[in-house]
Amino acid sequence: MKAMLNHQIEVSPRRWLLLPIEYKVRELDGSAILAFEAAERGWGTILGSKTSIRSGVNLPRGILNERWIEPGSSKRILASQALGQKLSAWCEEGLVYPSAEHYGRYKVEKKSLDLLEAFFVWGQNQYDDMVNKLGCRRDNMVVSGNPRFDLHRSDMRGVLAMRAETIRSEYSPFILINTQFPFFNGYYSLATIQKKWSKSGRFRTKEDEIKMQDRIRYDGQLFAKFVDLTAKLSRQFPAYTIVIRPHPSEKAASWAAETAPLSNVRVIHQGNVAEWLIASEVCIHTNCTTGVEAYLLNKPAISYRPVCDSRFDKFLPNTLSQQAFNDDQLMDIIKTVLCGQKTDTDDEVLAKDEVARHFIANFQGKMACERILDRLDRIDFPEAALSFPRSFLDSFETAIRKQVKILKGVLAGPETATRKRHITEKLDGADTSHLVELLVTAQNVTGRFKNIQVAELEKNLFCIYSQSPAGT
């Protein structure tokens, strides 16, 4: 009976990479590809819930890769170092930002950067901004690109093709709208954001608060414009499904309520955006990384910009997209795309390629996964075994602890239910079957990643490793 209730997941000694995930739909697939690459080199990877990974409970010591070094993150990094981990990082928002000054103010803490073994930047542009304009140290900085974009390369995008075909069979033909209005349509109130940012040091002056209020108004104006646009698209293209994909930090329910009367509109937030881009006819966005992803996938994208503000507009996604500043321009571009006609001249194509190469290191050449592991392989760190207990009693105790935490939160304030829903949605659908399907597809597309195992340690926490520590 005891054997039925208790068992351990055992993995022989090796180096370990710990990859906390913030948003499943944005980060899981790229991180999994990095884990597959690591397994071929003899690493094991723990992938999933940032809370479980940062706690270090029952996990081996290794290289923990953080996804942010924003103001206040040094406390978290020091806590991980105290548990015996070494730290590397990249910044999920280090590709698209309004200016170097804005990025340095809100997304970079030099103290955190100094604590890292390596910091992986998206491309030469981020490196130049951080080193030359922000005065950051350069010796631990690696121009690598990000694993998210490895799947956009022509030699890897077949990994997403099967999912894209499933989407196409259900929704095609469809026009994709990707939204990004978390300050106006987000899960948290202005008061909550102000409290959080004041604590982290992002709010320092009255001007910071005024700028935040301006950003909320800017997002609100764009939100209203996109609501009106959706209705117009629904009427003008009745044979097409209009798919709205809200940003992970937005409330999808708001979009569902606004578009409820429109029979050919769907609000969907599932899967990697890349597979939706592949399946779509055209994508509409504003200031969103989706425009960059569409460009890398050779899919037409339009940046709809009926409201502009240089403080918040973002160069890269707008430059790599067609730009429309009013509805008439937008409709003309959509009709051109749907007729199969080119929207860029040959010179414009070359100019955009040059911009992409400057911003994205893995646009060509080595994959980001390879560049990252080339650097991590140089870090001196002892091998360790994994012995992770799995028992009914442990699972029951973990569930009780989580419910107690939720109850405390409910008693703490009125936003807790919304906050809990947001946290749950971040990793919703992250399960073993998703990772195994991705692994099998990657094996078929690349002919690589043989003998790799995926084991679920607990809910939203996975171990990826080769059966042989040599990765053979």
C-alpha positions, 0 to 999 in steps of 0.5 A: 500500500505504501508503495502505491502511495509513494514513489520518487522521480530519479534522474542521475547526476548532471548539470541542471538548468532551471527555467521559470515560466511567466506566461505559458502561451508566450514562453513555454514552447521556446523554453521547451526547445531550449530544454531539448537542446540542453538535454542533447548536451547532457543537461537536465532542465526543470521547467514551469511554475516560477514559484516552485522553481524559486522555492528550490524545494526538492530541486537540484542546484543549477543555473536558474534563468530569470526572465526579468531584471527590473527594479527590485529583482535583486532581492529575488536573485539574492534569495536564489543565490542563498539556496545555492543556485547560480543565476543567468537571465534574459528580459522578455521585454528587452526587444520592444520598448519605446526608448533606451531611457524608458527601458533602463528606468523601468526594466533594468536594475544594474545591481541585478545585472551584476549578480548574474553569470550571464545576461542574454540579450535579444540582439545588437540593439539591446546590447548597444542601448544597455552598454552605450546608453545605460552604462551597464557592464558588458562582460557578462552580456551575451548577444544570443537572441531569444528561444521564442524566435527559434521556432520562427526560423524556416528550419524550425517553424514546421514544429508549429505547422501541425497546430496551425493546420488544426487552427486553420481547419476550424477558423479559416479564413480568418483575420487575426487581431492581437491586442495589447492594452493591459493598463486600460483593460488589465487585471489590476486597478491603477491603485494596485499598480501604483502601490506595486511600482512604488514599492519597486522604485518605478514610481519616484516622482509625481511625473511618473504618476502623471505618465502612468495616467496618460498611458492608461488614457492612451490604451483606453483610446486605442481600446475603443478604436479597436472595438469600433474596428472589429465591428467594421471588419465584421461587416466588411468581411462577413466571409471571414472569422475575426479572431481577437487574441488579447494580451496575456495581461488583458481581461479577455472577458472585456473583449467578449462583452464588447463583441458579443453581438458580432456573429463572426467574431471570436475571442480566443486566448490559447496556444502560441501566437506563432501558430495563429499567425501561420494560420491567419490571412493577415494580422492587425496589432499596434505596438505589439511584438506580434508584428515582429513575429509575423515578419519573421514568419513571412506573414502580413501584419498591419500596425493600426495606429489611429492614436499615436504618442511618441512616449508609448509608440514602439519602433520595431513592430511598427517598422516591420509591419505595414502602418495604417493611421486611419480606417481607410488606409487599413481597409485598403491594405487588408484588401491588397493582402487578401487579393494576394498582392505584395505590400512591400517593394524590394527595397522595403524588404531589404530595409526591413531585413537590415532592421531585423538583423540589428534587433534579433541575433537569431534572425540568421546563423546559430539558434538562440538556444545554441548561443545560450548553451554555448555560454552556460557550458562555460560556467563551472558548476557541479553535477547533481542528481534529482530525487523528487518525491511523489506521494499522495500525502505530499500532493494533498499537503501541497493542495492544502497549502495552496488553498490556505494561501488562496483563502488568505488572499480572499480575506486580504482584498477585493481584487484577489479573485481577479488576481487569482484568475490571472495567475491561473491563466498564465500557465493554464494548459501546461501539461505533459501531453503538450510538451510530449507533442512538441517533442515528437513534432520537433523530432520529426522536423529536425531529426534530433532530440532522441532519447529525451524524457518528459516527466511531470514533477507536480502540477505546472512543473516538469523535468526534461532530460536525456536517458543518458547524461551524455545526451546520446 
